[in-house]
Amino acid sequence: MKVFILNLPNKAPIIRRFKCSYNAPLFLLPPIELAYLAGVTKDNDKVEYIFKDYMLNGAGMEDVIYDINKYAPKLIVTIVGIESIDDDLLKIKEIRERVDSKVLIMGYLPSIYPGEFLKMSFIDFILMNEPEETYSELLKHLIKETNQKYQMIKGLAFRNNGEIIVNPWRERIEDLDSIPIPDRESLKNNNYSEPYFGKPFTTMLYSRGCPFTCNYCVRTYGHKVVYHSSSRMIKELKEVVAKQKITHVRFMDDTFTINKHKVLELCNEIIKEKLNFNWVCLSRPDTIDNEIAIKMKEAGCQRVYLGIESGSQKVLDYYKKGCQVEDIIKTANILNKCHIEIFGFLMTGAINETDDDFKKSLDMIKSINVDFVVLDLLMPYPGTDLFDEMKEEIEFSLNPYILRFKDSKQHAVMKKREVLFYKSFYFNIHQIMKQFYYFLKYPKDSVKASYAMLRHFIGNEGKQHEKYI
């Protein structure tokens, strides 16, 4: 049996992940969820497959259609984003109309609205939530052509003779090491990158899940945090560093530093094995201390993406962030002392956020010496607590995808604060000198960043979906 796994093309670079999709003029990350599914496919000796990322090199739909028809697979596998969903579905529909193959999709929205997506006749299967075990079981049935037993596969939604069937969700995977290693060899790793970092670049995943209860967050698979063993991670790292010559890695965990023991264990193994690569990770301000930061730096950590959200405790509490402003300041000081770059994520749009609260964010972010910062405009995504809390204030539709505030003034206030924020942060002498340093070190990235910022503010005036342009 033949399977074709693909990341759909797009006119501008976007990142499709299970939990989010976003505009990425400076980022081009490999599709790690699809790489895991490709690894599962590779592990089945009765299946041949091709794995391609059409986000690379300006590929278009004609390239996709030509390649699929030439290969003639029985099954096509892809992932859909959140805010890119309309465009993604149009592309999948075109594929289904021009290619004689079954289509399987995964993604956050199809997981929580499987019935609605299966009403679209060009979709045959949906992997709900954590996909690998469900996908592995489906492959075995497809090989044997036992479609009458699809009802037995937990985590699968499908159409059978026009009938829409949504099976019970599958339990979380407790042993992540049981999942085959992601297929990174099929990808052109020298094409991937993130800004002000380096190449060749790839992504890794140490853990899945997030125990925190932030009301705005689309969580990956669930609250329980499950880890790969450090030995499995070292095996993967050796493969990408030694065999594929990767020099830069991003750990995609929701919160890489949540378990101090696991962080120290992996860092010690990286140091022991003398694996020479630079890496970055995502974190929360209340999960880093001196010991972790020192060890991370020794193991090659160059940057931490830090979820700050606000400089106002009132707003942090509204977001149910579960940390204190003091944690943010303390962690920033620790990372600065260890010479680890800080890329701060903040947000505006909380119902209780006043101009004074927003000013606290401005004042704090300028005082803690971060290297880069992004301000997101609050959007209450389906499946989040905030979505339920704000039902009366938002307009939502799945097909076509619409998610916006009914009161346009809410968006206007956020946009005004966004402009003020970036002007205040980047147009001061300290940041200008810092960005000049990055310009000398990464001139192409600096030019791209300036162009992207200009395009964002000039050409995106009325849009509420800022993460997808």
C-alpha positions in Angstrom: 0.0 0.0 0.0 1.2 3.5 -0.8 0.8 6.6 1.4 1.6 10.2 0.5 2.2 12.5 3.5 2.3 16.2 2.7 2.4 19.7 4.2 0.2 21.8 2.0 1.8 24.8 0.1 0.9 28.4 0.8 1.7 31.7 -0.9 3.3 33.0 2.3 5.1 30.9 4.9 2.8 29.7 7.6 3.3 27.2 10.5 0.7 24.5 10.8 0.7 22.7 14.1 -2.0 20.8 16.0 -2.5 23.6 18.5 -2.1 26.7 16.3 -1.4 28.1 12.9 0.3 31.4 12.4 1.9 33.8 9.9 5.6 33.2 9.8 7.5 35.6 7.5 10.8 34.9 9.4 10.1 31.3 10.5 10.0 28.1 8.5 9.7 25.1 10.8 9.5 21.5 9.7 6.0 20.0 10.2 6.8 17.9 13.2 3.4 16.3 13.7 3.5 15.0 10.1 7.1 13.9 10.7 5.9 11.7 13.6 3.2 10.2 11.3 5.8 9.6 8.6 7.9 7.8 11.3 4.9 5.5 12.1 4.4 4.9 8.3 8.1 4.0 7.9 7.8 1.5 10.8 5.2 -0.5 8.9 7.1 -2.7 6.4 3.9 -3.3 4.4 3.6 0.4 3.5 5.5 2.5 1.0 5.4 6.2 1.4 6.5 9.7 0.3 6.8 12.6 2.8 7.0 16.1 1.3 6.8 19.6 2.6 5.3 21.9 -0.1 5.9 24.9 2.0 9.4 24.9 0.7 10.7 26.6 -2.4 7.5 28.2 -3.5 5.7 25.0 -4.6 2.2 25.3 -5.8 -0.9 23.0 -6.1 0.0 21.9 -9.6 3.3 20.5 -8.2 1.2 18.7 -5.5 -1.3 17.2 -8.0 1.4 16.1 -10.4 3.4 14.3 -7.6 0.4 12.6 -6.1 -0.9 11.3 -9.5 2.6 10.1 -10.4 2.9 8.2 -7.2 -0.7 7.0 -7.1 -1.1 6.5 -3.3 -4.1 4.8 -1.7 -4.0 7.3 1.1 -3.1 11.0 1.4 -2.3 12.4 4.9 -2.0 16.1 5.8 -2.5 18.5 8.7 -4.8 21.6 8.7 -4.2 24.8 10.7 -6.7 26.9 12.7 -6.8 30.2 11.0 -5.6 28.8 7.7 -8.5 26.3 7.7 -10.5 27.8 4.8 -7.6 27.9 2.4 -6.3 24.4 3.6 -9.7 22.9 2.9 -10.0 24.4 -0.5 -6.6 22.8 -1.4 -7.7 19.4 0.0 -10.9 19.6 -2.0 -8.9 20.3 -5.2 -6.7 17.3 -4.5 -9.7 15.0 -3.9 -11.3 16.1 -7.1 -8.2 15.5 -9.2 -6.7 12.5 -7.5 -8.2 9.0 -6.9 -7.1 8.6 -3.3 -8.6 8.6 0.2 -7.8 11.7 2.3 -6.9 11.7 6.0 -6.5 14.9 8.0 -5.4 15.8 11.5 -5.6 19.1 13.4 -7.1 20.9 16.3 -10.4 22.0 14.7 -11.1 18.7 13.1 -10.5 17.0 16.5 -13.2 19.0 18.3 -15.6 19.3 15.3 -15.1 15.9 13.5 -18.8 15.5 12.4 -18.8 19.0 10.8 -15.6 18.3 8.8 -16.8 14.9 7.6 -19.9 16.5 6.1 -17.3 17.8 3.5 -17.3 14.9 1.1 -13.7 15.3 0.2 -12.5 14.2 3.7 -12.5 10.4 4.4 -10.8 10.1 7.8 -10.0 12.3 10.7 -7.4 11.6 13.4 -8.8 13.1 16.6 -6.3 14.5 19.2 -3.1 12.5 19.7 -2.7 10.7 16.3 0.0 8.1 16.2 -1.6 5.0 17.7 -4.9 5.7 15.9 -3.0 6.2 12.6 -1.0 3.0 13.1 -4.1 1.0 13.7 -5.9 2.5 10.7 -3.0 1.6 8.4 -3.3 -2.1 9.4 -7.0 -2.0 8.5 -6.4 -0.3 5.2 -3.7 -2.8 4.2 -6.3 -5.6 4.9 -9.1 -3.5 3.5 -11.3 -4.3 6.5 -13.3 -1.1 6.5 -16.1 -2.7 8.5 -13.8 -2.6 11.5 -13.1 1.1 11.5 -15.7 1.4 14.2 -13.2 -0.4 16.6 -10.5 2.3 16.2 -10.5 4.8 19.0 -9.6 8.3 18.0 -10.9 7.9 14.5 -13.8 9.7 12.7 -14.8 8.6 9.2 -17.4 8.3 6.6 -18.8 4.9 5.6 -21.2 4.7 2.7 -22.3 8.3 3.4 -22.7 7.8 7.1 -20.6 9.9 9.5 -19.1 7.9 12.3 -17.2 9.5 15.2 -15.6 6.9 17.4 -14.7 7.5 21.1 -11.5 9.4 21.8 -8.3 7.4 22.4 -6.5 7.5 25.7 -3.3 9.5 25.9 -0.1 7.8 24.9 1.7 7.1 28.2 5.0 5.8 26.7 6.2 8.4 24.1 9.2 6.2 23.4 6.8 3.6 21.9 6.2 6.1 19.0 8.8 5.6 16.1 11.3 8.4 15.6 10.0 11.2 13.4 11.1 11.0 9.8 13.4 14.0 9.3 15.5 12.4 6.6 12.7 13.1 4.0 12.9 16.8 4.7 15.4 19.3 3.4 16.6 20.5 6.8 18.9 23.1 5.4 15.8 25.0 4.2 14.3 25.4 7.7 15.1 28.2 10.1 13.9 30.7 12.6 15.0 34.3 12.9 18.4 35.4 14.3 19.4 31.8 14.9 21.1 29.5 12.3 21.1 26.6 9.9 20.9 23.6 9.4 17.8 23.6 11.7 15.2 21.2 12.9 12.7 20.8 15.7 12.5 18.2 18.5 9.8 17.3 21.1 10.8 16.2 24.6 7.3 16.2 26.1 3.6 16.5 25.3 0.9 18.2 27.4 0.5 21.2 29.7 -0.9 21.2 33.2 -1.6 24.9 33.4 -5.1 26.4 33.0 -4.5 29.6 31.1 -8.0 30.4 29.8 -6.8 31.6 26.3 -4.6 28.7 25.4 -5.2 25.9 22.9 -3.5 23.0 24.6 -1.7 20.2 22.8 -3.5 16.9 23.5 -4.2 17.4 27.2 -3.2 18.6 30.7 -1.1 15.6 31.6 2.6 16.0 30.7 4.2 12.9 29.2 7.9 12.7 28.3 10.3 10.8 26.0 13.1 9.3 28.0 16.4 11.2 27.9 18.0 8.2 26.2 15.5 8.4 23.4 16.1 12.1 23.0 19.9 11.6 22.9 19.3 8.9 20.2 17.3 11.4 18.1 19.8 14.2 18.7 22.7 12.0 17.7 20.9 11.2 14.5 20.2 14.8 13.6 23.5 16.3 14.8 25.9 13.5 13.6 24.1 12.1 10.6 22.1 15.1 9.3 24.7 17.7 10.4 22.0 19.8 12.2 23.6 22.6 14.3 20.4 24.4 15.5 17.4 22.8 17.2 14.1 24.2 18.6 12.4 22.1 21.3 8.6 22.5 20.6 7.4 21.4 24.1 4.6 23.6 25.4 6.7 24.3 28.5 10.2 22.8 28.2 11.2 23.7 31.8 8.2 22.4 33.6 10.0 19.4 35.2 13.3 20.4 36.7 14.6 16.8 37.0 13.9 16.0 33.3 15.5 19.3 32.1 18.7 18.6 34.1 18.7 15.0 33.1 18.6 15.8 29.4 21.1 18.7 29.7 23.6 16.5 31.5 23.3 13.8 28.8 23.8 16.4 26.1 27.0 17.6 27.9 28.2 14.1 28.6 27.8 13.0 24.9 29.5 16.2 23.8 26.7 17.0 21.3 27.6 20.3 19.9 24.5 22.3 18.8 22.6 25.4 19.8 19.0 25.2 20.8 16.0 27.2 21.9 12.9 26.3 23.9 9.5 27.6 25.2 9.0 28.3 28.9 7.0 30.0 31.6 8.5 32.6 34.1 7.7 30.4 37.1 9.5 27.3 35.9 13.1 28.6 35.7 15.7 29.0 38.5 19.4 29.6 38.5 20.4 25.9 38.4 18.2 25.1 35.4 19.4 28.2 33.5 23.1 27.6 34.2 22.8 23.9 33.1 20.8 24.8 30.0 23.4 27.4 28.9 26.1 24.8 29.4 24.2 22.4 27.2 23.9 24.9 24.4 20.7 26.8 25.0 20.8 30.1 23.2 17.3 31.5 23.6 14.1 31.0 25.7 10.7 32.0 24.3 9.0 33.2 27.5 5.3 33.5 27.9 5.0 36.8 29.8 1.5 37.9 28.6 1.2 41.1 30.8 3.0 43.3 33.4 -0.3 43.7 35.3 -1.1 41.2 38.0 -4.8 41.9 37.5 -4.6 40.9 33.9 -2.4 37.8 34.6 -5.1 36.7 37.0 -7.8 37.2 34.5 -5.9 35.0 32.0 -5.5 32.4 34.9 -1.8 32.4 34.1 -1.0 31.2 37.6 2.2 33.2 38.0 3.3 36.5 39.5 4.8 39.6 38.0 7.7 39.1 40.3 8.3 35.7 38.7 8.7 37.4 35.3 11.3 39.9 36.6 13.2 37.3 38.5 13.4 34.9 35.6 14.5 37.6 33.2 17.3 38.6 35.6 18.4 34.9 35.8 18.4 34.5 32.0 20.3 37.7 31.4 23.0 36.7 33.9 23.4 33.4 32.0 23.5 35.2 28.7 20.5 33.4 27.4 18.4 35.5 24.9 14.8 36.3 25.9 12.1 36.3 23.3 9.0 37.6 25.2 5.4 36.9 24.3 2.8 39.4 25.5 -0.9 39.8 24.9 -3.5 42.5 24.9 -7.3 42.3 24.9 -8.4 41.1 28.3 -11.8 42.5 29.2 -10.5 43.9 32.4 -7.3 45.5 30.9 -7.2 49.2 31.2 -4.8 51.6 29.6 -3.0 51.8 33.0 -2.7 47.9 32.9 -1.2 48.1 29.4 1.2 50.8 30.5 2.5 48.4 33.2 3.3 45.9 30.4 5.1 48.5 28.5 7.1 49.7 31.5 8.0 46.1 32.6 9.1 44.8 29.2 11.4 47.8 28.8 12.9 47.2 32.2 13.8 43.5 32.1 16.1 43.6 29.1 14.5 41.2 26.7 16.1 40.8 23.2 12.9 40.4 21.1 9.2 40.7 21.9 5.9 40.0 20.2 2.5 41.3 21.2 -0.4 39.1 20.3 -4.0 40.3 20.1 -6.3 38.2 22.2 -8.4 35.8 20.3 -10.8 33.4 22.2 -10.2 30.1 20.2 -12.8 27.3 20.2 -12.3 24.8 22.9 -10.7 27.3 25.3 -12.2 28.5 28.5 -12.2 32.0 27.2 -14.3 30.9 24.2 -17.0 29.7 26.5 -16.8 32.8 28.7 -17.0 35.2 25.8 -19.7 33.5 23.6 -22.0 36.5 23.7 -19.2 38.9 22.6 -17.8 37.0 19.6 -19.0 35.8 16.2 -18.0 32.3 15.4 -18.5 30.1 12.3 -16.6 27.0 11.3 -17.3 26.9 7.6 -16.4 29.5 6.5 -14.1 30.1 9.5 -15.0 33.3 11.3 -13.8 34.3 14.7 -14.1 37.9 15.7 -15.4 40.3 18.3 -18.9 41.6 17.6 -17.9 45.0 18.9 -15.3 46.3 16.4 -14.1 48.8 19.0 -12.5 45.9 20.9 -10.3 45.1 18.0 -9.6 48.8 17.4 -8.3 49.3 21.0 -6.0 46.2 20.6 -4.6 47.6 17.3 -4.0 51.0 18.9 -2.1 49.4 21.7 -0.1 47.2 19.4 1.3 50.2 17.5 2.1 51.9 20.7 3.7 48.8 22.1 6.1 48.3 19.2 7.0 51.9 18.9 7.7 52.2 22.6 9.8 49.0 22.8 11.8 49.0 19.6 12.3 52.8 19.1 14.5 53.6 22.1 18.2 53.9 22.1 18.9 50.7 24.0 16.9 48.5 21.7 18.2 50.3 18.6 21.7 49.5 19.6 20.7 45.9 20.3 19.0 45.5 17.0 22.0 47.0 15.3 24.1 44.2 16.7 21.6 41.6 15.4 21.7 43.4 12.0 25.5 43.0 11.8 25.2 39.3 12.8 22.0 38.4 10.8 21.6 41.1 8.1 19.1 39.1 6.0 16.8 38.4 9.0 16.9 42.0 10.0 15.8 43.2 6.6 13.1 40.6 6.5 11.9 41.5 9.9 11.7 45.2 9.0 9.7 44.5 5.9 7.4 42.1 7.7 6.7 44.7 10.4 6.0 47.4 7.8 3.7 45.1 5.8 1.9 44.1 8.9 1.0 47.6 9.9 0.3 49.0 6.5 -1.4 46.2 4.7 -3.3 44.5 7.6 -5.3 47.4 9.1 -8.8 45.9 9.3 -8.1 42.2 10.0 -8.9 40.6 13.3 -6.8 37.5 12.6 -3.3 38.8 13.1 -1.6 35.4 13.4 -2.5 34.5 9.8 -1.8 37.0 7.1 
